[in-house]
Amino acid sequence: MMRAWEKNIRRVTPYTPGEQPEEKDIIKLNTNENPYPPSPMVLGAKQELERLRFYPDPAAKDLVDAIADYHGLNSNEVFVGVGSDDVLAMSFLTFFNSDKPVFFPDITYSFYDVWAGLFRIPYETKALDDTFSLVAEDYYKDNGGVIFPNPNAPTGKLVSLAFIKDILEHNQDVVVIVDEAYVDFGGETALPLLKEYENLLIVRTFSKSRSLAGLRIGYAMGNRELIQALNDVKYSFNSYTMNYPTIVMGTASIRDDAYFRETTAKVIATREWFEKELAALGFTFQKSSANFVFASHNRIPAKEIFEAAKKEKIYVRYFDKPRIDNYLRISIGTDEEMKTFVNFLKLLV
Ligand SMILES: *Cc1c(COP(=O)(O)O)cnc(C)c1O
């Protein structure tokens, strides 16, 4: 029997993060982490531990200023949070308060429907076409907001700036969020559209291209009213979200552009090589603009490859979901890691 107090519990279906195995000597290609260490400047940014007895700057001003400077924006056009998951959750809470449904693709970052559920936001998913492309017309209907990653996850597929512009033209009465978690790996940023569209919010993360998944830094860029609204919600929830070492190390990371360019270029080069190898082994996939490839084999079921790889201590991501249950999402590791994975595949297929 249900006890009375149980009726007042918020019931949610939580997001399932990728595995973080404890084992040593594994090849970890399952959660899109960067295979290279963060900038040496990050590791060298020695904070005086004495400072830890103080509360951190609630506005994380140094980090906000560094990000704004990097993108040529004003500091009041940048919001920072504890990973882009935090920034996105705050954005759902702040901008998606309509009775009309929020639109996002059926195959996309699997946190979107979780936040919609958590915050009781109505939503409708729009099916990607057979080549995993977003269909612009699907987003022309009346809605309560639009969100999609570019490049999309887990497909790795990019839409053009013209496509985003078209979506914005048809959605001027709602906030449109472009999640650019992977844009640094060869994508095209929507930043040039910020000046023209005051309802555009762009969200980024330090987790992938800056090798700082463990630090938890994400940010949003948009016009000052959107950023102000986000800050108002944040300060109504928890003022001191970002800790002091994170502010210091994040600032160091954004200032080391040379290292950032070098490591993202390495990941892109490895991806191009890996895509050729995959094609030769009978895999099909859409050209990736991210630090992973979403691939399906013409004969061997994805689940079988996933399980066989795990036995060899190689972790990739498998989603047991409609339409994508015959695909593997393989993060790009170092050249050596990818060669080991390719050799494993050569024996299997
Ligand atoms: C990884 C990812 C995020 C979250 O990144 P954080 O580590 O929380 O900054 C957000 N959106 C997409 C599409 C992602 O793949």
Ligand as a Chemical Component Dictionary entry (heavy atoms), coordinates in Angstrom:
data_LIG
# 
_chem_comp.id                   LIG 
_chem_comp.type                 NON-POLYMER 
_chem_comp.pdbx_formal_charge   0 
_chem_comp.three_letter_code    LIG 
# 
loop_
_chem_comp_atom.comp_id 
_chem_comp_atom.atom_id 
_chem_comp_atom.alt_atom_id 
_chem_comp_atom.type_symbol 
_chem_comp_atom.charge 
_chem_comp_atom.model_Cartn_x 
_chem_comp_atom.model_Cartn_y 
_chem_comp_atom.model_Cartn_z 
_chem_comp_atom.pdbx_ordinal 
LIG C1 C1 C 0 29.178 15.782 -22.689 1  
LIG C2 C2 C 0 27.975 16.583 -23.091 2  
LIG C3 C3 C 0 27.452 17.572 -22.260 3  
LIG C4 C4 C 0 27.859 17.737 -20.821 4  
LIG O1 O1 O 0 29.133 18.051 -20.602 5  
LIG P1 P1 P 0 29.628 18.485 -19.152 6  
LIG O2 O2 O 0 30.684 17.513 -18.820 7  
LIG O3 O3 O 0 28.475 18.464 -18.186 8  
LIG O4 O4 O 0 30.131 19.859 -19.379 9  
LIG C5 C5 C 0 26.425 18.359 -22.728 10 
LIG N1 N1 N 0 25.905 18.171 -23.954 11 
LIG C6 C6 C 0 26.353 17.201 -24.759 12 
LIG C7 C7 C 0 25.737 17.030 -26.093 13 
LIG C8 C8 C 0 27.394 16.370 -24.349 14 
LIG O5 O5 O 0 27.796 15.372 -25.117 15 
# 
loop_
_chem_comp_bond.comp_id 
_chem_comp_bond.atom_id_1 
_chem_comp_bond.atom_id_2 
_chem_comp_bond.value_order 
_chem_comp_bond.pdbx_ordinal 
LIG C1 C2 SING 1  
LIG C2 C3 SING 2  
LIG C2 C8 DOUB 3  
LIG C3 C4 SING 4  
LIG C3 C5 DOUB 5  
LIG C4 O1 SING 6  
LIG O1 P1 SING 7  
LIG P1 O2 DOUB 8  
LIG P1 O3 SING 9  
LIG P1 O4 SING 10 
LIG C5 N1 SING 11 
LIG N1 C6 DOUB 12 
LIG C6 C7 SING 13 
LIG C6 C8 SING 14 
LIG C8 O5 SING 15 
# 
